[in-house]
Amino acid sequence: MQAKNPLYQRLVVRFAGEPCSGSATLAWEAAVGPSAPPARLVTVEAGRCGTWVATIRPGEALPAGSGVVLTKIDNEFRLDWRHQDYWPRSMGYVTVEDDRGEALPFACETTMKAATPALVTLPRDWRAGEGLVIRIGDRRWGGLGVPVWPSTYQADLMVGVRWPGEEAFRPVPGATLTIRIVPLPPARNYYVFAPSSARPDEEVRVLALPVDANGNPMPPEGEVRLGGPAEAAGNGVTMVQGHGHALWARARVAAEEGLQRLTVRVPERGVEVPTNPIRVSRDGPNVYWGEFHSHGYDAFELNILNEESDPRRMFENARDVTGLSFLATGSHMFREHPEAVSEWWGMYQEAVRAYDAPGRFVPYLGCEWRDKQPLGGDRNLVFRDLDAPQPDATWRIAEVYEHLARIPAMVIPHVGGTASLPYYHDARLEPLCEMTSGTGNSEWFAQAYLQKGYHMGMVGASDGHQGRPGHPRSVGPNGGHFVDLLRRRDANYGGGPLLGVLAETLTREALWEAFQARRTYATTGARALLDFRVNGALMGSQVRSSGPVRLDVAVEGTAPIARVDLIRGAHRLARWEGGSLAFDAHLEDRPPTGECYYYVRVEQSDGEYLWSSPIWVDSTAGGSVEGLPAWNAPDEVDLAAVGENEASQYLPALQEYLRREEKLEAFERLTPIRVVRAPLGDYAVFYCYIRGHRVLIQWFFEFEVPRMRMEYGWVLYGAEMVKGQPWARPLAEGQDTLGG
């Protein structure tokens, strides 16, 4: 994939003063792409693959033993998810040389979210003007290089110098190199958002967002029109530019009650995208969409206040780009840096007040409280009132419960970086639990709470770090579940999961009452309609019964329904195969004596999932659980009997990737299963075994360098927590430990 003219863009910065004068050059040598002249900053398209080349030329002589460092300033940005200096044919390989091509000694930071690709110690006296060349993703030994950060961003790198005998590096004034990541044309998809509930003949606002292959918003290509499903291409209303790159238009829904889907069309490209289903009804409750866990500026991890992390921008994006009805931010509180909370709490309070508009958009104050797993893990705190007091990052879990019990607040267990396993629970404050987040699906986590008898509704939350709440899932090049197993690390999701809430009106009080009543359902991002009832009671309810109960399930999908599972406690009570956008089923069941819970899991053909909140039944009916499979019982699949299919063509590329980047022989019985046409990009599904354990691989083949995501088990609803499992030791002997 070497380009004939590899120089993509070059940035030259000259600097002077203490501790050193000189110049620094940053060039992007792309595997594909045109050349460009020097510029004030390096502009690179998101997701491209190539090599970063930084050349540092001190303007004065430096004695032997001096140190030179290249490091990033923006904590959220990465030159690569993991740099390395020991595997030349693998991605992320870093080298350092002088002008003659002689290798220089350096230290390479290889941990996750690494800031410093090269910390160089000069082995000899260094002449003024002599170049020191750092290559990140060096491809000269046959490696692919390094993928560019997939999200649009602007970040800074800094040069520092350390004199012999000094411990600390001193930043060089003016030696700051700026990188701008821009969308990768053309627009690959149009995300379309419409309200899920409307009154007959009501005028609704519909949003359309063009995105590139990485999910980055970008300008539309040609005229975009909104119309009804029966209209021919080109008819309807022209959508106009709104906030950011989003387009919007108003449309009037049908005068009769029922279900409606509008259509967004781009006639010049032959694109037609239906909206999510809209239920037109004179009666409530209404379905509203939002989330409690979208990260913005937190003065430490997201340490740069910019357009992406600004709280006002986040609320504006939620309302005017992705059409959310409510949002609570989830900025981090770090126990080691409690003072940072004071830097951002007031900013969020001002933003919440500015965007509070009942009937249109309801913002909430929120944050992510963090502690070690046995001490409470990570939990999102959500505050009802606009003047909620600032929380303390040093609180322990008992203090969180104590302080928040005095005010209208919620604590929501989270299963991201540090899982908040049910060592602790306060029923007064924890009515909801994360079923799915940007880190993946975690039904095992929700079951851990439910099987202890806790009454908790289900929510989805993006755990997003790009300031794009409500944005559908995208797949990044690195950062998935298997932090310890792989050398490179598998791909992660960005954005996606949401919660739908059934509330009478879009007001702060009505939403809060619905949260407390657990009238919620979780989704990986699909704004499908899910209705689940027991004896007519809505999800989240508690029901008494002395005999059989009637269970009703109705789904209106955003893609054909592939499968619906009805779960009773720790068992799967029923399974239905789908095949169309609409699904409807009814079942009578005799629940066992005592309290049990029912919920529904829905799988769409495009890989999106939904989960209802449970309904609890206090029963004297005396039903049995004998013969029922477990809630997560694996399907029996004979890999030897799987024949050729659409995914087979991608097997050689996956094998080559595993041979080069990991340890191919560790992926036993690697078998192509199917191809999924998904909103976040098409991917091939493979089953295999690793040390006797079932592993599912999603191979996103549409990227310049395909991205690989792995899941434990052969399902996508989250069978078990992988991190820390004894079998998940590194595949390659002696591989560096990747911190988590």
C-alpha positions in Angstrom: 0.0 0.0 0.0 3.0 2.3 -0.5 2.2 5.5 -2.3 4.5 6.7 -5.1 4.5 10.2 -3.6 4.0 9.5 0.1 4.1 13.0 1.5 0.6 14.0 2.5 1.2 17.2 4.4 4.1 18.8 6.3 4.1 21.3 9.1 7.2 23.3 10.0 7.5 25.2 13.3 10.5 27.3 14.3 11.2 28.2 17.9 13.6 30.1 20.0 14.5 30.8 23.7 15.0 28.7 26.7 15.6 25.8 27.0 16.5 25.5 23.3 16.0 27.1 19.9 15.5 25.3 16.6 12.8 23.8 14.4 10.3 20.9 14.3 8.7 19.4 11.3 5.7 17.1 11.4 4.8 15.2 8.2 2.1 12.6 7.4 3.3 10.0 5.0 0.1 8.3 3.8 -0.3 4.9 2.4 -2.7 6.6 0.0 -3.3 10.3 -0.7 -2.0 13.3 -2.6 1.0 15.5 -1.6 0.5 18.9 -0.1 2.8 21.9 0.6 3.9 23.0 4.1 1.0 24.4 6.2 0.3 26.0 9.6 -1.1 22.7 10.7 -1.2 19.2 9.5 -4.6 18.3 8.1 -5.3 14.6 7.7 -8.5 12.6 6.9 -9.9 10.5 9.7 -9.0 6.8 9.7 -6.3 7.0 7.0 -3.3 4.8 7.5 0.4 5.8 7.2 3.3 7.2 9.2 3.8 10.2 11.3 7.3 11.6 10.8 8.6 14.3 13.3 12.0 15.8 12.7 13.5 18.0 15.4 16.5 20.2 14.7 18.0 21.9 17.8 19.3 25.4 16.9 22.2 25.0 19.2 24.5 22.2 20.2 23.3 19.8 22.9 25.7 17.7 25.1 25.6 14.0 25.2 23.0 12.7 27.7 20.5 15.4 26.9 17.0 14.3 26.3 14.4 15.2 23.7 10.8 14.3 24.0 7.8 14.4 21.6 4.5 14.2 23.6 0.9 15.1 23.1 -0.9 17.8 25.1 -4.5 16.8 24.5 -5.1 13.8 26.8 -8.0 12.5 24.7 -6.1 12.5 21.4 -3.9 9.5 20.3 -1.3 9.3 17.6 -1.9 5.6 18.0 -3.8 3.6 20.6 -0.6 1.8 21.4 2.9 2.7 20.3 5.5 -0.1 20.3 9.2 -0.5 19.6 9.7 -4.3 19.4 7.6 -5.7 16.5 8.8 -4.1 13.2 6.1 -5.7 10.9 3.2 -4.7 13.2 1.2 -1.5 13.4 2.4 1.4 15.6 6.1 0.6 15.3 8.2 3.6 16.5 11.8 4.3 15.4 14.2 7.1 16.1 17.3 8.0 13.9 19.7 10.7 13.2 20.1 12.4 9.7 22.3 9.5 8.6 19.8 6.9 9.4 21.7 5.6 12.5 19.3 4.3 15.2 19.2 6.3 18.5 18.3 5.0 22.0 14.8 6.0 23.2 12.0 4.9 25.4 8.6 4.2 23.9 5.5 4.5 26.0 3.5 1.4 25.1 0.5 1.6 27.5 -3.0 2.4 26.6 -3.8 6.1 25.8 0.0 6.7 25.6 1.1 10.3 25.5 4.7 9.9 24.5 5.8 7.8 21.5 9.5 8.7 21.9 11.7 9.9 24.8 15.1 10.1 23.2 18.5 10.2 25.0 21.3 11.6 22.9 24.2 9.2 22.9 26.7 11.8 21.8 27.2 15.5 21.5 24.5 16.9 19.1 25.4 19.5 16.5 23.3 22.5 16.0 20.9 21.9 13.1 21.4 18.2 13.1 18.1 16.3 12.7 16.5 13.8 15.0 13.8 11.8 13.2 10.9 10.1 15.0 8.7 7.8 12.9 5.4 6.6 14.5 4.0 3.7 12.5 7.2 3.1 10.6 6.3 1.1 7.4 9.9 0.4 6.2 9.8 -3.2 7.6 6.6 -4.1 6.0 4.1 -2.9 8.6 0.9 -1.1 7.7 1.8 2.0 9.7 -0.7 3.6 12.0 -4.4 4.5 11.5 -5.2 8.2 12.1 -7.5 9.0 15.0 -10.9 8.2 13.6 -12.8 11.2 15.1 -12.6 14.8 13.8 -10.4 16.6 16.2 -7.7 19.3 16.6 -4.8 18.4 18.9 -1.4 19.6 19.8 2.0 17.9 20.2 4.9 19.5 22.1 8.7 19.2 22.0 10.6 19.2 25.3 14.3 19.2 26.2 16.1 17.9 29.3 19.6 18.8 30.1 22.1 16.2 31.5 21.6 15.8 35.2 18.0 17.2 35.2 15.0 14.9 35.9 12.2 16.9 34.2 11.7 17.9 30.6 11.1 21.5 29.9 8.6 22.4 27.2 10.2 24.4 24.3 8.3 27.7 23.8 6.7 27.8 20.4 7.5 24.1 19.6 3.9 23.1 19.4 2.7 21.0 16.4 -1.0 21.1 15.6 -2.9 18.3 13.9 -6.4 18.6 12.5 -8.4 15.5 11.8 -11.1 16.1 9.1 -13.9 13.9 7.8 -13.0 11.2 5.2 -15.1 11.9 2.1 -17.6 11.0 0.7 -20.5 10.8 3.0 -21.1 7.1 3.6 -24.5 7.3 5.3 -27.2 9.6 6.5 -28.5 9.2 10.0 -32.1 10.3 10.3 -33.9 11.2 13.6 -37.6 11.8 14.1 -39.7 12.0 17.3 -41.1 8.6 18.3 -44.4 9.9 19.4 -46.8 12.5 17.8 -50.4 13.5 17.9 -52.5 13.1 14.7 -51.9 15.9 12.2 -49.0 17.2 14.3 -46.1 19.0 12.7 -42.8 17.3 13.7 -39.1 18.2 13.2 -36.9 15.7 11.4 -33.1 15.8 11.4 -30.7 14.3 8.9 -27.0 14.0 9.5 -24.5 13.0 6.7 -21.5 11.1 8.1 -18.3 9.6 6.8 -17.1 6.0 7.2 -16.0 6.7 10.7 -19.3 8.3 11.7 -18.0 11.9 11.6 -20.6 14.5 10.6 -19.7 16.2 7.3 -21.4 18.5 4.7 -24.2 17.0 2.6 -23.7 16.1 -1.0 -26.5 17.6 -3.1 -30.0 18.4 -2.3 -31.6 16.5 0.6 -35.4 16.1 0.7 -37.9 14.9 3.3 -41.2 13.2 2.3 -43.6 10.4 3.0 -42.8 6.8 2.1 -45.2 6.8 -0.9 -43.6 9.8 -2.6 -41.3 9.4 -5.5 -37.7 10.4 -5.2 -37.3 14.2 -5.5 -40.7 15.0 -4.0 -41.2 16.4 -0.6 -39.7 19.3 1.4 -36.1 20.4 0.9 -34.1 20.1 4.1 -32.2 23.1 5.2 -28.9 23.5 7.1 -29.2 23.5 10.8 -26.6 23.2 13.6 -23.3 21.8 12.6 -23.7 19.6 9.5 -27.2 18.5 10.4 -30.2 19.3 8.1 -33.7 19.7 9.2 -37.2 20.1 7.9 -40.8 20.0 9.3 -43.4 17.5 8.2 -47.0 16.9 9.2 -47.8 13.3 10.3 -51.0 11.5 9.3 -54.3 12.6 10.6 -55.2 9.1 11.6 -53.7 7.1 14.5 -51.2 4.5 13.6 -47.5 4.0 12.7 -45.7 6.3 10.2 -42.2 6.4 8.8 -41.0 9.4 6.7 -38.2 9.2 4.2 -35.1 11.3 3.6 -33.8 11.2 0.0 -30.7 12.5 -1.7 -31.8 12.2 -5.4 -28.4 12.9 -6.9 -26.9 9.9 -5.1 -30.0 7.6 -5.1 -30.0 7.6 -1.3 -33.2 6.8 0.6 -33.2 6.5 4.4 -36.4 6.0 6.4 -36.9 7.7 9.8 -37.3 5.7 12.9 -41.0 4.7 13.4 -43.3 7.4 14.7 -46.4 6.3 16.7 -49.3 8.6 15.9 -51.7 8.5 18.8 -54.1 10.8 20.7 -53.1 9.2 24.0 -49.8 8.7 25.9 -47.5 7.7 27.2 -44.9 9.2 24.8 -41.5 7.7 24.0 -38.7 10.2 24.6 -35.0 9.5 23.9 -31.9 10.5 25.9 -29.0 9.3 28.0 -27.2 10.0 31.3 -23.6 9.2 30.3 -22.0 11.5 27.7 -18.6 13.0 28.7 -17.4 16.5 28.2 -14.7 18.7 29.6 -13.6 17.4 33.1 -10.3 19.3 33.5 -8.3 16.1 33.8 -8.9 13.3 31.3 -10.7 15.5 28.8 -8.3 18.2 29.7 -8.8 20.6 26.8 -11.9 22.8 26.6 -12.8 23.0 22.9 -15.8 22.8 20.7 -16.2 19.0 21.2 -16.0 19.1 25.0 -17.8 22.4 25.8 -21.0 21.6 27.8 -23.1 24.1 25.8 -22.0 22.4 22.6 -23.0 19.0 24.0 -26.5 20.1 24.8 -26.8 21.8 21.5 -25.7 18.7 19.7 -28.2 16.5 21.6 -31.1 18.8 20.8 -30.3 20.1 17.3 -28.1 17.4 15.7 -29.3 14.0 17.0 -32.8 15.0 18.2 -32.6 13.9 21.8 -35.3 15.0 24.2 -33.1 15.0 27.4 -29.5 14.6 28.4 -27.5 14.3 31.6 -23.7 14.8 31.1 -21.4 12.3 32.7 -18.1 14.1 33.2 -15.5 12.3 35.3 -14.8 13.0 38.9 -11.3 11.8 39.7 -10.5 10.9 43.3 -6.9 11.8 42.9 -7.8 15.3 41.5 -10.9 16.5 43.5 -10.1 20.1 42.7 -10.9 19.6 39.0 -14.6 19.3 39.7 -14.7 23.0 40.7 -13.3 23.9 37.3 -16.2 22.4 35.4 -19.3 22.1 37.7 -20.3 25.7 37.3 -19.9 25.6 33.6 -22.4 22.7 33.4 -24.8 24.4 35.7 -24.9 27.5 33.4 -25.3 25.2 30.3 -28.2 23.3 31.9 -30.0 26.6 32.8 -29.4 27.9 29.3 -30.9 24.9 27.5 -33.7 24.1 29.8 -36.8 24.3 27.6 -39.7 22.1 28.8 -41.7 20.6 25.9 -38.6 20.8 23.6 -35.5 19.7 25.6 -34.7 18.9 29.2 -31.1 18.9 30.4 -29.9 17.4 33.7 -26.8 17.9 35.7 -24.7 14.7 36.0 -21.2 13.2 36.5 -19.4 9.9 36.8 -18.3 9.0 40.4 -15.4 6.6 40.4 -13.7 4.2 42.8 -12.1 0.8 42.8 -14.3 -2.1 41.9 -14.7 -3.6 45.4 -15.4 -0.1 46.8 -18.2 0.7 44.4 -16.8 0.9 40.9 -18.0 3.6 38.4 -21.5 5.0 38.8 -23.3 7.9 37.1 -24.9 10.5 39.4 -27.9 12.3 38.0 -29.5 15.4 39.7 -33.1 16.5 39.0 -32.8 20.1 40.0 -30.9 22.9 38.2 -29.3 24.1 41.4 -28.0 20.8 42.6 -25.0 21.1 44.9 -21.5 20.2 43.7 -20.6 16.6 44.5 -17.3 15.6 46.1 -14.9 13.4 44.2 -13.5 11.9 47.4 -16.8 10.5 48.6 -16.9 6.8 49.2 -20.0 4.9 48.2 -21.7 5.2 51.6 -21.2 9.0 51.5 -22.6 9.1 48.0 -25.8 7.4 49.2 -25.9 9.6 52.3 -25.6 12.9 50.6 -27.7 12.1 47.6 -30.6 10.7 49.7 -31.2 14.3 50.9 -31.9 15.7 47.4 -33.7 14.5 44.2 -31.0 12.4 42.6 -30.2 9.0 41.0 -27.2 6.7 41.1 -26.8 4.5 38.1 -24.4 1.5 38.1 -22.1 1.6 35.1 -20.1 -1.3 33.5 -17.4 0.6 31.6 -13.8 1.1 32.9 -14.5 -0.3 36.4 -17.7 -2.3 36.7 -19.9 -1.3 39.7 -20.8 -4.8 40.6 -23.6 -5.2 43.2 -21.5 -5.2 46.3 -23.5 -2.1 47.1 -27.0 -1.0 46.3 -29.4 1.7 47.6 -33.0 1.1 46.5 -33.9 4.7 47.2 -31.4 6.0 44.7 -30.7 3.3 42.2 -33.9 2.6 40.2 -32.0 2.1 36.9 -29.0 0.1 35.7 -26.9 0.2 32.5 -27.7 -2.7 30.2 -25.6 -1.5 27.3 -23.0 1.3 26.8 -20.4 2.4 24.3 -18.1 -0.3 25.7 -20.5 -3.1 24.7 -23.6 -5.0 25.8 -23.6 -6.3 29.4 -26.7 -8.3 30.1 -24.7 -10.3 32.6 -24.2 -7.1 34.6 -27.9 -6.3 34.7 -28.6 -10.0 35.7 -26.2 -9.7 38.5 -28.4 -7.0 40.1 -31.7 -8.5 39.2 -30.8 -12.0 40.5 -30.1 -10.4 43.9 -33.7 -9.2 44.0 -33.0 -5.6 43.2 -35.8 -3.8 41.3 -34.0 -1.9 38.6 -35.0 -0.7 35.1 -32.7 -0.9 32.1 -31.0 2.0 30.3 -28.5 2.4 27.5 -25.7 5.1 27.6 -23.0 6.0 25.2 -20.1 6.6 27.6 -19.1 8.9 24.7 -16.0 11.0 24.8 -16.4 13.0 21.5 -19.1 15.4 22.7 -21.7 13.8 20.4 -24.6 12.6 22.6 -27.2 10.7 20.7 -24.9 9.9 17.8 -25.3 6.3 16.6 -22.5 3.8 17.1 -19.3 4.1 15.2 -16.4 1.6 15.4 -12.9 2.8 16.3 -9.6 1.1 15.5 -8.7 0.1 19.0 -10.0 -0.1 22.6 -12.4 -3.0 23.0 -12.9 -5.7 25.6 -9.7 -7.8 25.3 -7.3 -5.5 26.9 -4.9 -8.2 28.2 -5.3 -10.9 25.6 -4.2 -9.0 22.5 -1.0 -7.2 21.6 -2.8 -4.7 19.4 -6.2 -4.6 21.2 -9.5 -5.0 19.5 -11.8 -2.3 18.2 -14.2 -0.3 20.3 -17.5 1.4 19.8 -18.0 5.1 20.0 -21.4 6.5 21.0 -24.6 4.6 20.3 -26.6 3.3 23.3 -29.6 5.3 24.5 -32.6 4.9 26.8 -36.2 5.3 25.8 -38.5 6.5 28.5 -42.3 6.3 28.6 -43.6 9.7 30.0 -46.8 11.7 29.7 -45.0 15.0 28.8 -41.6 16.3 28.1 -41.0 18.1 31.4 -38.4 17.7 34.1 -40.9 16.4 36.6 -42.7 14.0 34.3 -39.5 12.4 33.0 -38.2 12.1 36.6 -41.4 10.3 37.7 -41.0 7.9 34.7 -37.3 7.2 35.6 -38.3 6.4 39.2 -41.1 4.1 38.0 -38.6 2.3 35.7 -40.6 2.9 32.6 -37.5 2.7 30.4 -35.9 0.5 27.9 -32.3 0.2 26.6 -31.1 0.2 23.1 -27.7 0.0 21.4 -28.8 3.0 19.4 -31.8 1.9 17.3 -34.8 4.2 18.1 -37.2 1.3 17.7 -40.5 1.1 19.6 -40.8 -1.6 22.2 -43.9 -2.3 24.2 -43.8 -5.0 26.8 -46.6 -5.7 29.3 -47.7 -8.3 31.9 -51.4 -8.4 32.5 -51.6 -5.0 30.9 -49.0 -3.4 33.2 -46.2 -1.4 31.6 -42.5 -2.3 31.9 -41.1 -1.4 35.3 -44.3 -2.3 37.1 -44.9 -4.7 40.0 -47.8 -7.2 39.5 -49.6 -9.6 41.9 -51.0 -12.9 40.5 -52.4 -16.1 41.9 -52.6 -17.8 38.5 -51.3 -17.5 34.9 -50.2 -14.1 33.6 -50.5 -12.8 30.1 -47.4 -11.4 28.4 -47.6 -9.1 25.4 -44.7 -8.0 23.3 -44.8 -5.5 20.4 -41.8 -4.1 18.4 -41.6 -1.7 15.6 -38.0 -1.9 14.4 -35.6 0.3 12.5 -34.5 -2.9 10.7 -36.1 -6.3 10.3 -36.5 -8.1 13.6 -34.2 -11.2 13.7 -35.1 -12.7 17.1 -37.0 -11.9 20.3 -36.3 -13.6 23.6 -38.5 -13.5 26.6 -36.5 -13.9 29.8 -38.0 -15.0 33.1 -35.5 -14.5 36.0 -32.4 -16.5 35.2 -34.1 -18.5 32.4 -35.2 -18.0 28.8 -38.9 -18.6 28.7 -39.5 -18.3 25.0 -37.8 -17.4 21.7 -39.4 -16.2 18.5 -37.7 -15.7 15.1 -38.6 -12.5 13.3 -38.3 -11.5 9.7 -40.1 -8.1 9.3 -40.0 -4.6 10.7 -43.0 -5.3 13.0 -43.2 -8.1 15.6 -46.1 -9.0 17.9 -46.5 -11.9 20.2 -48.6 -13.0 23.2 -47.9 -15.7 25.7 -49.6 -17.1 28.9 -47.2 -18.3 31.6 -47.7 -19.7 35.2 -44.9 -17.9 37.2 -43.2 -19.7 40.1 -44.3 -19.0 43.6 -42.6 -15.9 45.1 -41.3 -12.9 43.2 -39.9 -13.3 39.7 -39.2 -10.8 36.8 -39.8 -10.9 33.1 -38.1 -8.8 30.4 -37.6 -8.9 26.6 -34.5 -8.9 24.5 -34.8 -7.9 20.8 -32.2 -8.5 18.1 -32.5 -6.7 14.8 -30.9 -8.0 11.5 -28.5 -5.0 11.5 -26.9 -6.0 14.8 -28.8 -3.6 17.0 -30.3 -4.7 20.3 -33.1 -3.6 22.6 -34.0 -4.7 26.2 -37.2 -3.8 28.1 -37.1 -3.0 31.7 -38.3 -5.9 33.8 -41.8 -6.4 35.2 -41.9 -8.1 38.6 -44.7 -10.6 39.5 -45.4 -11.5 43.1 -47.0 -14.9 42.5 -48.7 -17.8 44.3 -49.2 -19.7 41.0 -46.6 -22.4 41.6 -45.1 -22.5 38.1 -41.9 -24.5 37.3 -38.5 -23.6 35.9 -37.7 -27.2 34.9 -36.5 -27.7 31.4 -35.9 -24.0 30.7 -32.6 -22.9 29.3 -30.5 -20.3 31.0 -31.0 -16.6 30.0 -27.7 -16.8 28.2 -27.7 -20.4 27.1 -25.5 -20.6 24.0 -26.8 -21.9 20.7 -25.3 -25.1 19.6 -23.3 -24.5 16.4 -21.4 -27.2 14.6 -18.6 -25.2 13.0 -17.6 -28.1 10.8 -21.1 -28.0 9.3 -21.0 -24.3 8.4 -20.6 -24.1 4.6 -19.4 -21.4 2.3 -21.2 -18.1 2.8 -20.9 -14.4 2.1 -18.3 -13.9 4.9 -15.9 -16.6 3.5 -14.3 -14.1 1.1 -13.0 -12.1 4.1 -11.3 -15.0 5.9 -7.9 -14.7 4.2 -7.6 -11.0 5.1 -8.5 -11.7 8.7 -6.0 -14.5 8.9 -3.3 -12.3 7.5 -4.1 -9.6 10.0 -4.0 -12.1 12.9 -0.7 -13.6 11.6 0.9 -10.1 11.4 -0.5 -8.4 14.5 -1.3 -11.2 17.0 -0.9 -15.0 17.0 -3.0 -16.7 14.3 -2.7 -20.2 15.8 -4.4 -19.0 19.0 -7.6 -18.4 17.1 -8.7 -22.0 16.7 -11.3 -23.2 14.2 -11.8 -19.7 12.8 -15.1 -20.0 10.8 -16.9 -17.4 8.7 -20.6 -17.2 9.7 -22.4 -14.2 7.9 -22.2 -10.6 6.8 -24.2 -8.0 8.7 -25.4 -4.8 7.0 -25.2 -2.3 9.8 -25.6 1.4 10.3 -22.0 1.7 11.6 -20.6 -0.2 8.5 -20.9 -3.7 7.1 -18.9 -6.4 8.8 -18.2 -10.1 8.6 -18.9 -12.4 11.6 -16.5 -15.2 12.5 -16.7 -17.8 15.3 -13.6 -19.3 16.9 -12.2 -20.7 20.1 -9.4 -19.1 22.2 -8.0 -21.5 24.9 -11.3 -23.5 24.7 -13.6 -20.4 25.0 -16.0 -19.3 22.4 -15.1 -15.9 20.9 -17.0 -13.9 18.2 -15.1 -11.6 15.8 -16.6 -8.8 13.9 -14.4 -7.9 10.9 -15.2 -4.4 9.7 -13.8 -4.8 6.2 -14.8 -1.4 4.7 -11.9 0.5 6.2 -8.4 1.1 4.7 -7.1 -1.1 7.4 -10.0 -3.4 8.6 -11.0 -3.1 12.2 -11.5 -6.2 14.4 -13.9 -6.3 17.4 -14.2 -9.4 19.6 -16.9 -10.6 21.9 -16.8 -13.3 24.5 -19.2 -16.1 23.4 -21.1 -16.3 20.1 -23.8 -13.8 21.0 -23.8 -10.0 21.2 -25.8 -9.4 24.3 -22.8 -9.7 26.7 -22.4 -13.1 28.2 -19.7 -12.4 30.8 -17.1 -9.9 31.8 -13.8 -10.6 30.1 -11.4 -8.3 31.9 -9.6 -10.2 34.6 -10.7 -13.7 33.5 -7.9 -16.3 34.1 -8.0 -17.6 30.5 -7.5 -14.1 29.0 -3.7 -14.0 29.5 -1.7 -12.6 26.6 -1.6 -14.6 23.4 2.0 -13.7 22.6 4.7 -14.7 25.0 6.4 -11.7 26.6 4.0 -9.1 25.2 3.9 -5.8 27.0 1.0 -5.5 29.5 -1.5 -3.0 28.3 -2.9 -1.0 31.2 -6.7 -0.9 31.7 
